[in-house]
Amino acid sequence: MKNRLKPIPYARQDISRDDINAVIEVLHSDFLTQGPTVPAFEHDLRVKIGVNHAVAVSSATAALHITCLALGLKSEDWLWTTSISFVASANCALYCGAKVDFVDIDPITCNLSITKLQAKLEIAEKNGRLPRILVVVHLGGNSVDMQEIAKLSERYGFSVIEDASHALGGKYQGQYVGSCRYSDATIFSFHPVKIITSAEGGMITTNSESLAKKLLLLRSHGITRDVKNMHSPSDSSLYYEQVDLGYNYRLSDVCAALGKSQLTRLEAFVERRQYLAAEYERELSTLPLISVKQGRESYSSYHLYIVRLDLHTIQRSKEEINLLMKSKGINLSFHYIPIYRHPFYRRLGFDSRDFPESERYYSDALTLPLYPSMSDSDHRRVITAFRGVFVS
Ligand SMILES: *Cc1c(COP(=O)(O)O)cnc(C)c1O
């Protein structure tokens, strides 16, 4: 009797009639995959973001894997990333046989700490263990200070991948995340909880033509049909060569049609997210929360609205609050369990004591529901319920 209201998820896709029609059109066409829709989606995203190349793949995880390969990550190399991310940001190193290490977070933005990165690089340089690749993650859509990252990359000679799975439509210094002004490549995810969706899917953007060429090869078995890339003279128009070890990481045209149609609403999605986030900010400002600040010169896409509980003031635990909200039909989430805490990573020898800020974040952070199709009344319900947790 109490919960007649529909449960509110933490995230949800927004599929329009136009999206559905775009997918149906491809289903009626000659090509479900390897047709014209994938290049059209790549074109639209590249133009929107303002970057030279965009390569669509089957997921952001696939994108991370082949971007590491294309940047030359090899066994015995190190890849560094932030401790607070989805596991895929680190797993890509291990797919390449390389080693992974984590940088603790900044307590204000909850992104990778640039101060700690710098200190860690100084030590690594002395030990001859500098990373070959740094994967930065724009947590919740809030950009890392990329200009500072670029300075360090120049000084210490590592490549930079932006894991922008959360940050499509976000901006840094007034330019779209993915323009790669300060990085070698940026990767996006089109999983349904993210900013736009293609059901499953991902994209890599880069300004390097040679990198884009390698990525195209690696996403499709390492096979080329371009005579210029062949080792032997082509004896027929049916001839092709495998010149590298690649994968089948292609996006289908069916999925690309959905992504391409969704992309036309990118600004509207992000504006709605910005609006809902600003309302949360205002309505929750009197609660005992530690605020998560946006980075310098960052315009967030607000994939996530993260709150941090001031556990010195609050009498309840994070889990109690989660369960109270759940009893009111509101599903919170948590982004993320520090990667080094997972049993797989613990087995590699990581120790929680090396990441004090991530540990603190793990104990006090929660993600409130936020998605563009969230109604004002559902948003109000979350605010009222969340405020209620602190008075009862
Ligand atoms: C979602 C996500 C990924 C993986 O995306 P898929 O498209 O599901 O493979 C990688 N990194 C981050 C930070 C993510 O949030």
PDBQT file of the ligand as one rigid body, heavy atoms in Angstrom, charges set to zero:
ROOT
HETATM    1  C1  LIG A 401      30.816   2.183 -18.563  1.00  0.00    +0.000 C 
HETATM    2  C2  LIG A 401      32.271   2.403 -18.403  1.00  0.00    +0.000 A 
HETATM    3  C3  LIG A 401      33.227   1.667 -19.129  1.00  0.00    +0.000 A 
HETATM    4  C4  LIG A 401      32.871   0.505 -19.988  1.00  0.00    +0.000 C 
HETATM    5  O1  LIG A 401      31.927   0.780 -20.958  1.00  0.00    +0.000 OA
HETATM    6  P1  LIG A 401      31.319  -0.387 -21.850  1.00  0.00    +0.000 P 
HETATM    7  O2  LIG A 401      30.819   0.342 -23.060  1.00  0.00    +0.000 OA
HETATM    8  O3  LIG A 401      30.217  -0.995 -21.049  1.00  0.00    +0.000 OA
HETATM    9  O4  LIG A 401      32.392  -1.351 -22.160  1.00  0.00    +0.000 OA
HETATM   10  C5  LIG A 401      34.560   2.001 -18.979  1.00  0.00    +0.000 A 
HETATM   11  N1  LIG A 401      34.955   2.971 -18.160  1.00  0.00    +0.000 NA
HETATM   12  C6  LIG A 401      34.072   3.694 -17.435  1.00  0.00    +0.000 A 
HETATM   13  C7  LIG A 401      34.573   4.791 -16.547  1.00  0.00    +0.000 C 
HETATM   14  C8  LIG A 401      32.706   3.411 -17.517  1.00  0.00    +0.000 A 
HETATM   15  O5  LIG A 401      31.843   4.094 -16.761  1.00  0.00    +0.000 OA
ENDROOT
TORSDOF 0
